[in-house]
Amino acid sequence: MQEQNTFKPCDLVIYGALGDLSTRKLIASLYRLEKSCLIENDTQITGVDLFEKTNAEFIEIALQSLQDFLNEPIETAIWEKLSARLAYVQIDLTKQEQYQKLKSVVDSKKRDLINYFSVAPFLFKHICQGLDQSGILTKSSKVVVEKPLGHDLKSSQEINDAFAEVFNEDQIYRIDHYLGKETVLNLLALRFANSIFTSNWDHNTIDSIQITVSEEVGIEGRWGYFDHTGQLRDMLQNHLLQILTFIAMEPPVNLEAKSIRREKVKVLEALRPITASNVAEKTVRGQYTAGFLNGASVPGYLEEEGANTNSSTESFAAVRVDIDNWRWADVPFYLRTGKRMQSKRTEIVINFKQLPHNIFKDSFQNLPANKLIIHLQQQEGVEVQMLNKVPSIDGNIRLQKT
């Protein structure tokens, strides 16, 4: 978690460089890093994918992705500096002998090699084996991988075993981009730097906690990926669980990554299992249907292009989570996420307990409890819902929500 102020030249290789994650997210992120002067001058960026492309064609694709997804004007000087770093290598990632092509553009003896896996999980093992056989890996080489890490426990274990055969654990970076959001990181400061929350953050004062990630969009042409994955695997078991651990963890001894990770793991270990006998009571799954969004007609999940009309894959999922420890006994956590929802938002709602007695019945028969709302998206910020007196000169005390 501590700030790193030194930058070394590296060879960044993006596997699946023509895919959705790369063109929508990674290229734009690299542009912003370039704009912030956070890429060392000698760093090279190589895209790898199955399709035959020249360097010039790859650069043109990268420019188009910025025009589509950057959401800010492209500065010519920044783009020229970034594009000068770009190269492309065509590789069938399932064929080990083709990884020799990387040697012509990657100098792992001179620069650290960072391998970013922007591909489907079934290719992870192939890439690990291909890199190992090619001889371009060194002790300073690293691998970066984002969810999903497999389809189930067995496939996840197989992926981790494939990494372990080639890389040491300190060379493997399993990332969740949600953890980079400023307001997510601010949860540490909010919880552990403010006594008003530190001393009121347990089952004695909190009634329930809701974590919501809703999206307006549908699957956006990603039927092949999404129908195989579903909203539970795509969002809930990674992004929402990561947020849950920040909310529920005990104070770490310091801000070192190992200390924070240790406390987060304790939360995960304390989760009450969801079993076959209670899954219907604890979870909800659903699919969006046809309707209107911002005045425009939109198809249902089973009507999307390329859809399997018999699919039971969920586009909405909600789970009640219970944490069996002293701090969170009898405090339910409600996690929900879905596509084609009313609005795009990510928020945490801390519902505090109601007061045991109400002396303001002229205003509220049931006195509303306080809420702490942490907005992660779209508008980032923290909101406290409280009750205050309505200004008046009649001597009466009437309450209003603020």
N, C-alpha and C positions, 0 to 999 in steps of 0.2 A: 504493500500500500504506500510505501514511502516513495517520494518523487525521484525519478531517475533523470539526472541532468547531463549525462554524458552519452553521446551517440557514436556508434561505430558503423563503418560502412558494411553493408551486407548484400547478399543476393537473396531477394525475396522471390520465391517461385510460387505462383498461384495455380494450383491444379483445379481444372474446371473453370478456367478464366473466361469462357464465353457463356457461362451459366448464369442463373438468376441471381444468386448471392453476389457474385463478382460484379455483374453489370449494374445491379441496383444499389449495392452497398459499398463494396470494396474499392472500386475505382473512385467513387466520390470521397471516400474516407482518405484515400491516398492523396487526392487533390487537396483536401483540407490540411493534411499533414505537410504537404509541400508549401502551401500558402503560409503555414505557421512556422516554416523553417525548421521542421522537426525530422527531416530526412537528410542524412549525411550526404555530402556532395558525390561521393563515389558509389553510392548505393545503386544497384541495378534491379529492375523488376521484370520478371519473365513470366508470361502467360503460357500455360500448357493446357491443351485440350485435344480432342479427337479429330477435329476438323482441320483440313488444309487451309492455312491462312498465311499470307506474307506478314512481315513486320508492319508494313504500311497499312494493310487491311486491319490488323489488330489495333493499331493506333487509331484508325478511323472508328472502329467499334467502341473503343474507350472514349473517344470524343463524343460520340452519339449518346453513350450512357450518361455522360456528364450533362449533356443538353437535356436529357429526359429526367434525370433524378437528382441533380445537384441542388436545385431550388435556390440558386443564387447566380449572378452573372459570372461567366467564365472569364477570368483575367488572362489575356494573351500571354503575358510574360510567365505566369505560373504554369499555364498549360504547356508552353514550349519547354520549360524546364522539366516538367513531369514526363512529357511525351518522349523526351530525349533518353529517358531511362528505360523505356519499354522495348521489349523484344518478345517474340513468339516462337514456340516450338511445338510442332505437331507430334503427339505421342498417343498410341493406344495404351492406356494405363494398365491394361491386363497383360501386356507383353513385356517381360523383363528386359529383353535385349534392346528395346527401344529407348530405355533410359540413358543409354550411352549418348543420345543426342544432346542431353543437357550439358555434357562436358564441354561442348563447343561454346557455350554462353555463360556457364557458371564456373567461377573460380573460387572453390571452397577453401583452397589453401590461403588465399589472399583475403577473402571476405567471409564472414559468418554466413552460413546457409540457413535461411528460414523457409520452411516448407508449409504453405498454407493449404489445407485440404478443403477446398470448396466444392466437394463432390458428394455423391451418395455414399452412405456408410459401407456398402458392399465392396467399394473400391479401396478402402483404407488399407486392408491387408496387402492388396496388389501393389500399392504405392510403396508401402514399407519394404516389401521384398525387392521391388525394382530398384529403389534407392540403395538398399544394402548391397545388392549384386553389382551396381554400377561403380561402386568404390568412391563416390563423391562425398560421402558423409564423413564428418570429423567429429571430435568430441565437443566442438562448439556448435554443431548443427542443432537446429530446433525444429519441432513440428507443432503447428497450431491447428487445432480442430475444434469445430463448433458443433452443437447439437444438430441432429440426433446422433448419439453414440450407440447405434444399433436399434433394433426393433423391440427387443425384450431383454431379460436378464442374460440369457445364454449368449445372444449375439453381442451384447455389450461386453461381456467377459471375453469373448473371442477377439473383439477389437482391441481391448486393453492388453491382451496377451500378445497380439501382433505388434503393438507399439513396444512392449517390453522386450521383445526379441531383438529390436534394432536400436531403441533409444533408452537411455537412462531416464528415471522418473523426472529428474530436474531439467530434462530436455523437452518434456512434453507439456504443452500449454492447452488445457481444455478450457475453453472460454465461453462466457455468456455475455453477449453485448449489452444486455440489460444492466449489468453491473457497472457499466461505464457511464450510465446516466447520472448527471450531477445530483439529482434529487435522491436517487438510490444511495449514492455515496453519502449524501447529507443525513441519511438515517442514523449513521454512527454518531454524528455530531448532535443531532436532535435528541437522541436517546441518552447519550453518555456525557454530554456537556451541559445539560440543563436539568437542574435539580427538580424542577416542577414536574418533569416527566420521569426522571430516574426513580423518584420515590413513589410514583403512581403508575407503575408499569407492570402490573401483575393481576392475579385473580381477585384481589381485594377491591380493586377500583375499576377494572375493565370487565365489561359484560360480554362483548364479542368483537371480532375483528373481521373485516371484509377486504379482500384483495381482488380487484376487478381489472381485467384487461379486455377491452372491447374494441372491435374494428368495424369500420363501415364497409370495407371492401369484402368481396367474396374471395374465391381462390385465385382469381386473376390469371387464368390459363394454366395453372400449375396442377391440373388434375392428377397427372401421373405421380407426382411427388406427394401431394396432399392426401389423396385417397388411400395411399399406402401408409400414411403416417397418422393423420387425424389430429384433432385439436388437443387431445390429452397429451400425446407425445410431442407435438409441435410446440406447445406453449406451457401447459400446466406443469408437466414433470420437470421443467427446467426453469423458465423465467419466473413463474409464480412461486415455485418452491424456493428459489434463490431469494426472492423478496421476503417470503415467509421466514427464512432463517435470519435475515437481518432484523426483522421485527421481534422475533422470539428469542434470540440468542442471549446468553449471559454476557456481562462485560468482559471483553478480552483483556489480558494482562498488559498488552500494548497494541500498537497499530501495525505490527508486523503481519505479513500475509499468513504465516503459519499460525499465529495466535488467533486471528479471526477465523481461519478455516477450522481450527480445532473446536471453537465454540459453535460454529454452524453445524458441524458434524454431530455434535451432541444433540442438537435440536432434531435432526433427521433420525437419529437413533431412538428418540423419544416419541416419534409419531406412532399413534395407535394404528395397528394394521387394519386395512379394509379387507374383509374376507367375503367369501361367497355368501355367507349368511346375512351380512349387513350391507352389501354393495348397493342393493336397491334403495335402502334407507339413506345411505350416505352420499349417493351420486345421482346426477342428472345428465343425460346426453340427448342431443337433438341435432337436427339439420335445418338450415334456413330454407324457406320456401320463396316462391316468386312474389314480387311486390314492387314497391316504388321507393327509390332512394333519391333524395333531393329533387323530386319531381320527375325522375326518369325511371322507366320500367327496367327491372333487373330480374334475371332468371333465378329459379330455385337451385339448390345444390345439385339435385339430380337432373337438372336441365342444362347444366353448364356444358360447354363444348368438350366432347370426348367422354362424357359421363357414363358410368355404369349405372343404369337405372335401378339395379338391385343392391346398390351399395348401402351398407349400414354404418359407414364411417361418420363419426360425429364432427360437426362444425361448431358445436357449442358443448361445453362441458362445465359442470359445477360439482364441487366436492366439499363436504364438511370434513375438516381435519381436526383431530384432537391430539394434544400434546400431553403425554403422561409424565409430568414432572411437577415439582412444588410450585413453580411460578405460574403455570398455566392450567392448573387443575380446574376442570369444569368451564373453561373458556373456549367456546367453539371458534374455529377459524373457517371462514367461508371463502373458497377460491372459485372464481368463475371467469371464463374466457370464451369468446365467440366471435365469429365473423358475421358480417351483414347485420350489425347491431345499429341502434339508433344513432350513436355517435362514436367517434374514436376517442378513447380515453383510457388512461391507466391511473388508478388511484387506490389508496389504502384508507379505509375508514376505521378508526378506533372508536368504538361505541363504549362510553363509560357507563357505569351503573347509575340507575336512578337513585335519587335521595330517598331515604326510608320514610320521610314524612313531607307532606306538601302543605305549606301555609299560604300558597298563592292560588287558591282554587277559583278566585274571581277571574283569573287569567287562563288557567289550565286545570282541568279536572285531573289530568295525568301529566305531571310535570315532565317535560321532555328532558332526556339525559343529554349531557354534553357530548360533543363529537370532535375528534381531531381528524381532519381530512388532509391527506398528503397527496397532492396532485403530481404525478410523474409525467403525464402527457394529457393533453396538448399543452396547456398552460402549467408550467412547473411552479410549485409553491406549496405553502402550508397554511391551512385554514382552521381556526378554532370556532366551533359553533357554541355560543353561550346565550344566556338569558340576561337581559337588562331591563331596567324600568323604562316605561314609556314616558317621555317628558310631559309634564302636566302641572297645572297650578291648583288642581282641585283637592290635593292631599291624598288621593288614592294611589296605591302602588299596583300598577298593571304592568305585566311583563310582555316583552317581545323578543323574538329570536334575533340574534345578530351574528 
